[in-house]
Amino acid sequence: MISKKFYWKKKIIPCIVQYNGKVIMQAWINKYCFFKTIFYDILHYWSRSRKKIWIKGSTSFNFQIVRNISIDCDNDAFLINIKQVNNMCCHFIKKSCFNEIYKKNN
């Protein structure tokens, strides 16, 4: 179990979310959100702006169901592989929050 090896260095840590092999978003998670996520198998995040828990999909019904969780080697970030309900993750009604592509001109 990840919680036995993992220790919290900070109050909140980044959570990178992956669906079908692609990174679709990044959000923040705290210890309470992490344990709620483990218990319910639905991602719970910490909103830094609102200073409260939010469940992805609670208003949009675009829930994120946990498939597996990885922790990075420094114990300060999660990579969570999910099943994205309704195939939409971004609040701009997109499949990913990473939609802008910038290419460097050579």
Buried (B, 14 or more C-beta within 10 A) or exposed (E): EEEEEBEEEEEBBBBBBBBEEEEBBEBBBBBEBBEBBBEEEBBBBBEEEEEEBBBBBEEBEBBBBBEEBEBEEEBBBBBBBBEBBEEBBBEEEBBBBBEEEEEEEE
